[in-house]
Amino acid sequence: MFNDDDFMSVRRRLLRSAGALAALSIMPARFAFAADGRGNDAASAAGDDITGQLARYMVAARSTPLPDGVTLACKHRILDTSGAMVSGSRMRPGMMATRYVREPRPLFTV
């Protein structure tokens, strides 16, 4: 049975993995494989500066505005998610989830 610490640990690992995948997806393809073409050591192919390149990209992206289409799509997704949560809270599964969350439980299970 998972306790809260296990859940947070799994969640943290998942978020770290997702962040690493996102970072790799924006890097040029030449960093994915070593110079010998076999992909043995991506760090040696990219040199030690891949972290610096990622940091520079993130700093530049922070002040770069999103395209209007992306902003509009994000707003639609946020509204859709909010609407689904509100309407779902009145459906049987949503009411069951609310009841479960409000139910008192011990902090630690042994």
N, C-alpha and C positions, 0 to 999 in steps of 0.2 A: 504494500500500500504506500502511495506517495504521501509524504508530508509536505508542508509548505517550503521547507528548505530544498527538498528534491525538486519540486516544481520550479522554484526560482533558478536552480542550477541548470535544469534542462532548458528553461526559457532563455537564460543568459547565453548558453552554448548555441542555441538556435539563432538568436539575434547576432551573435558574433559570426556564425557561419554565413548568415544572410548578408552581413556587411562585407565579409570577405568576397563573397560571390559578386556582389554589386561592384566592389572595387575592381575585381578582375574583369568584369564585363565592360568597363569603360577604358581599360588599358588597351593599347595597340596589340594586335595579335602577335607581334614579334616577341613580346614578353612571355608568351605562353610556353615557348619551347626554348631549350638551351641552344647554344650556338651549333652544337653537333646535330640538331634536328631531332633528337630522340626525347627531348623533354625531361632529361634527368635532373636538371637543376635550374629552375626558372630564375632563382635569385642571382646565380652567376651570370646568366645571359643578360639580365637587366642591369647588372651592376648593383652597387649598393644604393643607388639613387632612386629606386622605384618608390620608396616611401616619400622622398622629397617631391617627386613628380606628382604623386597622389595628393600630398598636402597642398602643393601649388594649385592643382586643379580644383580642390575643394574650396580653397580661399577665393579663387576666381569665380567659382560657381555660386558662392554665397551672395555676391553682388550682381550677378547676371540675372536679369528678369526672365521669368518664364514666358514662353510664347502665349498669346491670348487664347489660343485653342486649348492649350494644356491647362491654363487657369480655369477656363470654363468647364472642361471635362472634370477637373478636381472638384469644383463646386457641385457639379451634378452628382458625383460619387458620394460626396459628403451628405448632400440632401437625401439621396437614395438610402444611404446607410441609416441616417437618422429616422427616416420614415419607416424603414423596416424594423428598427428597434422599437419605435413607438407602437406600431401596429402589432408587432410580435409580442409585446408585453401583455397584450390582452388575449392572446391565444393560449390554448392549454399548455403547450411546451414552455412558453414564456412565463406563465403563471407558476408552473412547476419549478422553473429555474429560480424565480424570485423567492418562492417558498424555501427552496434549498439554501439559498444564500442567507436568508434571514434566520434560518434555523440555528439555534446555538449548538456549537460543536466544541470539543476540547481542542486546545491549540496544538497539542502533541499527541500522536498516537504511538502506543508501545506495542 
